Amino acid sequence: MIKLIKSVAESTWATVAVVVVLTAIAIAVVVNFLGMRVSGSLALYFVIWWILLFAVLPFGVRSQIEAGEVVKGSEPGAPAAPALREKAIWTTLVASTVLVIVAGVLPLSGL
């Protein structure tokens, strides 16, 4: 799975396509099977995705000092290779799962 995500993340268009398809699938599941409206599921997904993005960003980051490649004029603690495309895919996978779980739990809480 990790190798697949790394290979897809090499292309910007492939990354965008994977993110859009996974998002559409998660929203379709929530709308069709759990009874949420499209607008509500999009709003909830947007919030979940951004919160999880900030949780995923620190994983696997090596600073420029650790990598031994400090760019002149930049902060030495800045990431050497942040791998943002991979993190977008991982965030989408986790956010889609969380959306389905949250949408399934919301009716039980009376909201």
VEXLOLUM-450084 format. One line per field, with one value per atom (N, C-alpha, C): residue number from 0; residue in one letter; chain; atom name; x, y, z. Coordinates in steps of 0.02 Angstrom, whole numbers, plus 50000, padded with zeros to 5 digits. Each point is the difference from the previous one (the first is absolute). Example, Ala and Ser with C-alpha at 12.3 -4.5 7.8 and 13.67 -1.06 7.14 Angstrom:
# VEXLOLUM-450084
nuvex = (0  0  0  1  1  1)
tornu = (A  A  A  S  S  S)
baza = (A  A  A  A  A  A)
ronu = (N  CA  C  N  CA  C)
X = (50660  49955  50045  49982  50042  49961)
Y = (49716  50059  50060  50053  50059  50055)
Z = (50390  50000  50000  49964  50003  50037)
This chain:
# VEXLOLUM-450084
nuvex = (0  0  0  1  1  1  2  2  2  3  3  3  4  4  4  5  5  5  6  6  6  7  7  7  8  8  8  9  9  9  10  10  10  11  11  11  12  12  12  13  13  13  14  14  14  15  15  15  16  16  16  17  17  17  18  18  18  19  19  19  20  20  20  21  21  21  22  22  22  23  23  23  24  24  24  25  25  25  26  26  26  27  27  27  28  28  28  29  29  29  30  30  30  31  31  31  32  32  32  33  33  33  34  34  34  35  35  35  36  36  36  37  37  37  38  38  38  39  39  39  40  40  40  41  41  41  42  42  42  43  43  43  44  44  44  45  45  45  46  46  46  47  47  47  48  48  48  49  49  49  50  50  50  51  51  51  52  52  52  53  53  53  54  54  54  55  55  55  56  56  56  57  57  57  58  58  58  59  59  59  60  60  60  61  61  61  62  62  62  63  63  63  64  64  64  65  65  65  66  66  66  67  67  67  68  68  68  69  69  69  70  70  70  71  71  71  72  72  72  73  73  73  74  74  74  75  75  75  76  76  76  77  77  77  78  78  78  79  79  79  80  80  80  81  81  81  82  82  82  83  83  83  84  84  84  85  85  85  86  86  86  87  87  87  88  88  88  89  89  89  90  90  90  91  91  91  92  92  92  93  93  93  94  94  94  95  95  95  96  96  96  97  97  97  98  98  98  99  99  99  100  100  100  101  101  101  102  102  102  103  103  103  104  104  104  105  105  105  106  106  106  107  107  107  108  108  108  109  109  109  110  110  110)
tornu = (M  M  M  I  I  I  K  K  K  L  L  L  I  I  I  K  K  K  S  S  S  V  V  V  A  A  A  E  E  E  S  S  S  T  T  T  W  W  W  A  A  A  T  T  T  V  V  V  A  A  A  V  V  V  V  V  V  V  V  V  V  V  V  L  L  L  T  T  T  A  A  A  I  I  I  A  A  A  I  I  I  A  A  A  V  V  V  V  V  V  V  V  V  N  N  N  F  F  F  L  L  L  G  G  G  M  M  M  R  R  R  V  V  V  S  S  S  G  G  G  S  S  S  L  L  L  A  A  A  L  L  L  Y  Y  Y  F  F  F  V  V  V  I  I  I  W  W  W  W  W  W  I  I  I  L  L  L  L  L  L  F  F  F  A  A  A  V  V  V  L  L  L  P  P  P  F  F  F  G  G  G  V  V  V  R  R  R  S  S  S  Q  Q  Q  I  I  I  E  E  E  A  A  A  G  G  G  E  E  E  V  V  V  V  V  V  K  K  K  G  G  G  S  S  S  E  E  E  P  P  P  G  G  G  A  A  A  P  P  P  A  A  A  A  A  A  P  P  P  A  A  A  L  L  L  R  R  R  E  E  E  K  K  K  A  A  A  I  I  I  W  W  W  T  T  T  T  T  T  L  L  L  V  V  V  A  A  A  S  S  S  T  T  T  V  V  V  L  L  L  V  V  V  I  I  I  V  V  V  A  A  A  G  G  G  V  V  V  L  L  L  P  P  P  L  L  L  S  S  S  G  G  G  L  L  L)
baza = (A  A  A  A  A  A  A  A  A  A  A  A  A  A  A  A  A  A  A  A  A  A  A  A  A  A  A  A  A  A  A  A  A  A  A  A  A  A  A  A  A  A  A  A  A  A  A  A  A  A  A  A  A  A  A  A  A  A  A  A  A  A  A  A  A  A  A  A  A  A  A  A  A  A  A  A  A  A  A  A  A  A  A  A  A  A  A  A  A  A  A  A  A  A  A  A  A  A  A  A  A  A  A  A  A  A  A  A  A  A  A  A  A  A  A  A  A  A  A  A  A  A  A  A  A  A  A  A  A  A  A  A  A  A  A  A  A  A  A  A  A  A  A  A  A  A  A  A  A  A  A  A  A  A  A  A  A  A  A  A  A  A  A  A  A  A  A  A  A  A  A  A  A  A  A  A  A  A  A  A  A  A  A  A  A  A  A  A  A  A  A  A  A  A  A  A  A  A  A  A  A  A  A  A  A  A  A  A  A  A  A  A  A  A  A  A  A  A  A  A  A  A  A  A  A  A  A  A  A  A  A  A  A  A  A  A  A  A  A  A  A  A  A  A  A  A  A  A  A  A  A  A  A  A  A  A  A  A  A  A  A  A  A  A  A  A  A  A  A  A  A  A  A  A  A  A  A  A  A  A  A  A  A  A  A  A  A  A  A  A  A  A  A  A  A  A  A  A  A  A  A  A  A  A  A  A  A  A  A  A  A  A  A  A  A  A  A  A  A  A  A  A  A  A  A  A  A  A  A  A  A  A  A)
ronu = (N  CA  C  N  CA  C  N  CA  C  N  CA  C  N  CA  C  N  CA  C  N  CA  C  N  CA  C  N  CA  C  N  CA  C  N  CA  C  N  CA  C  N  CA  C  N  CA  C  N  CA  C  N  CA  C  N  CA  C  N  CA  C  N  CA  C  N  CA  C  N  CA  C  N  CA  C  N  CA  C  N  CA  C  N  CA  C  N  CA  C  N  CA  C  N  CA  C  N  CA  C  N  CA  C  N  CA  C  N  CA  C  N  CA  C  N  CA  C  N  CA  C  N  CA  C  N  CA  C  N  CA  C  N  CA  C  N  CA  C  N  CA  C  N  CA  C  N  CA  C  N  CA  C  N  CA  C  N  CA  C  N  CA  C  N  CA  C  N  CA  C  N  CA  C  N  CA  C  N  CA  C  N  CA  C  N  CA  C  N  CA  C  N  CA  C  N  CA  C  N  CA  C  N  CA  C  N  CA  C  N  CA  C  N  CA  C  N  CA  C  N  CA  C  N  CA  C  N  CA  C  N  CA  C  N  CA  C  N  CA  C  N  CA  C  N  CA  C  N  CA  C  N  CA  C  N  CA  C  N  CA  C  N  CA  C  N  CA  C  N  CA  C  N  CA  C  N  CA  C  N  CA  C  N  CA  C  N  CA  C  N  CA  C  N  CA  C  N  CA  C  N  CA  C  N  CA  C  N  CA  C  N  CA  C  N  CA  C  N  CA  C  N  CA  C  N  CA  C  N  CA  C  N  CA  C  N  CA  C  N  CA  C  N  CA  C  N  CA  C  N  CA  C  N  CA  C  N  CA  C  N  CA  C  N  CA  C  N  CA  C  N  CA  C  N  CA  C  N  CA  C  N  CA  C  N  CA  C)
X = (50041  49959  50043  50053  50045  50035  50022  50033  49951  49938  49949  49988  49995  49989  50060  50060  50060  50003  49980  50002  49947  49942  49946  50019  50033  50018  50055  50030  50052  49970  49937  49966  49948  50000  49951  49929  49992  49933  49974  50043  49979  49979  50037  49983  49932  49989  49936  49943  50011  49949  49983  50050  49988  49962  50020  49966  49927  49987  49931  49958  50027  49962  49985  50049  49988  49950  50005  49952  49930  49993  49934  49970  50041  49976  49976  50039  49981  49935  49994  49940  49939  50011  49945  49976  50046  49981  49959  50024  49966  49930  49995  49936  49951  50022  49954  49982  50047  49988  49986  50024  49991  49953  49974  49947  50020  50063  50020  49987  49993  49995  50069  50003  50064  50036  49964  50032  50028  49962  50024  50060  49998  50057  50062  49992  50058  50030  49958  50024  50036  49970  50031  50066  50000  50062  50055  49983  50049  50032  49960  50027  50044  49976  50039  50065  49999  50060  50053  49980  50050  50028  49959  50025  50050  49982  50045  50063  49996  50061  50052  49979  50047  50026  49962  50023  50050  49992  50043  50065  49999  50059  50066  50004  50066  50028  49961  50024  50052  50056  50053  50040  49996  50036  50070  50048  50070  50019  50032  50022  50060  50015  50057  50065  50003  50061  50008  49945  50003  50018  49976  50014  50069  50029  50066  49998  49943  49992  49969  50034  49974  50004  49943  49997  50017  50045  50021  49941  49994  49947  49935  49998  49938  50012  49947  50003  50028  50053  50029  49951  49950  49951  49943  50001  49947  50006  49944  50001  50043  50037  50040  49956  49956  49954  49933  49952  49939  49952  50005  49957  49926  49981  49932  49949  50019  49953  49982  50049  49987  49955  50014  49961  49928  49990  49932  49961  50033  49967  49985  50049  49988  49944  50001  49948  49932  49996  49936  49976  50045  49980  49973  50036  49979  49936  49996  49941  49938  50007  49942  49975  50045  49981  49967  50030  49972  49931  49991  49935  49946  50014  49950  49984  50051  49989  49960  50019  49965  49928  49989  49932  49958  50031  49963  49983  50042  49990  49954  49999  49960  49925  49968  49929  49991  50049  49994  50005  50033  50007  49941  49955  49942  50012  50056  50015  49973)
Y = (49941  50059  50063  49998  50058  50012  49947  50007  50027  49978  50024  50075  50021  50072  50041  49975  50036  50005  49947  50003  50046  50001  50046  50072  50011  50068  50031  49962  50029  50048  49993  50042  50044  50063  50045  49982  49985  49985  49934  49951  49937  50010  50042  50015  50033  50050  50035  49952  49957  49952  49953  49974  49955  50035  50061  50038  50012  50020  50014  49937  49945  49938  49974  49999  49977  50044  50065  50046  49987  49992  49987  49935  49949  49936  50007  50033  50009  50040  50053  50041  49961  49962  49959  49948  49970  49951  50033  50058  50035  50024  50024  50026  49943  49948  49946  49952  49984  49949  50027  50060  50027  50059  50022  50050  50072  50016  50071  50035  50066  50039  50010  50014  50011  50060  50054  50061  49988  49965  49985  49954  49950  49953  50034  50045  50037  50045  50034  50044  49960  49945  49958  49971  49977  49972  50053  50061  50054  50013  50003  50013  49942  49939  49941  49996  50014  49995  50050  50062  50050  49986  49977  49983  49942  49950  49942  50017  50048  50020  50027  50040  50027  49946  49947  49943  49958  49995  49957  50035  50065  50037  49983  49991  49987  49930  49952  49932  49995  49969  49986  50060  50055  50060  50000  50011  50008  50072  50030  50070  50003  50061  50008  49982  50011  49982  49924  49964  49927  49971  50032  49977  50022  50049  50024  50045  50030  50042  50066  50042  50064  50049  50026  50050  50068  50035  50064  50048  50034  50049  49971  49935  49970  49977  49985  49975  49929  49986  49932  49946  50019  49951  49988  50035  49991  49931  49973  49933  49998  49946  49991  49978  49952  49975  49986  50046  49991  49947  49979  49947  50017  50059  50024  49960  49975  49961  49935  49967  49938  50015  50055  50017  50018  50029  50014  49936  49950  49935  49966  49999  49970  50036  50066  50039  49984  49992  49984  49931  49952  49932  50001  50033  50001  50042  50057  50043  49966  49961  49963  49949  49966  49951  50035  50055  50036  50029  50024  50027  49947  49941  49946  49982  49996  49983  50054  50063  50056  50005  49992  50003  49943  49944  49944  50010  50036  50011  50060  50050  50060  49986  49955  49987  49969  49963  49969  50052  50056  50052  50048  49994  50044  50065  50008  50062  50000)
Z = (50000  50000  50000  50040  50004  49933  49968  49935  49947  50003  49954  50008  50062  50014  49978  50012  49978  49924  49965  49927  49972  50030  49977  50015  50057  50021  49958  49955  49957  49950  49983  49952  50034  49985  50030  49978  49935  49974  50028  50009  50029  50073  50035  50070  50004  49958  49999  49983  49951  49981  50057  50035  50056  50055  50016  50053  49981  49938  49979  50000  49975  49997  50070  50044  50068  50038  49988  50031  49975  49935  49970  50026  50006  50026  50072  50042  50070  50007  49961  50004  49972  49948  49972  50051  50035  50052  50055  50022  50054  49978  49940  49975  49987  49966  49981  50056  50043  50050  50070  50015  50067  50002  49944  49999  50010  49993  50005  49934  50004  49939  49971  49935  49967  50029  50012  50027  50070  50041  50068  50000  49956  49997  49972  49952  49974  50053  50038  50053  50054  50020  50052  49975  49937  49972  49996  49980  49996  50068  50052  50067  50023  49990  50020  49962  49934  49959  50023  50013  50021  50069  50046  50066  49996  49960  49993  49962  49953  49964  50050  50047  50049  50047  50009  50040  49962  49933  49959  49979  49996  49974  50034  50066  50031  49987  49977  49992  49945  50016  49951  49976  50035  49978  50031  49957  50022  49988  50049  49992  49953  49979  49955  50035  50065  50037  50001  50013  50002  49931  49947  49933  49976  50033  49981  49938  49986  49941  50019  50036  50022  49942  49980  49946  50029  49968  50025  50004  50057  50009  50028  50010  50028  50071  50034  50068  49999  50039  49999  50024  50038  50024  49951  49943  49950  49969  49977  49970  49937  49992  49939  49943  50012  49949  50035  49998  50039  49974  49937  49971  50007  49978  50009  49959  49942  49960  50036  50028  50037  50060  50033  50059  49982  49941  49977  49989  49972  49989  50067  50045  50065  50038  49997  50033  49972  49934  49968  50021  50003  50022  50071  50044  50071  50007  49966  50005  49974  49947  49973  50050  50032  50052  50059  50022  50057  49983  49939  49979  50005  49975  50002  50073  50042  50070  50035  49990  50033  49975  49935  49973  50026  50014  50028  50074  50036  50071  50014  49956  50012  50013  49962  50016  50069  50023  50066  50056  49986  50051  50000  49952  49997  49966  49965  49965  49930)
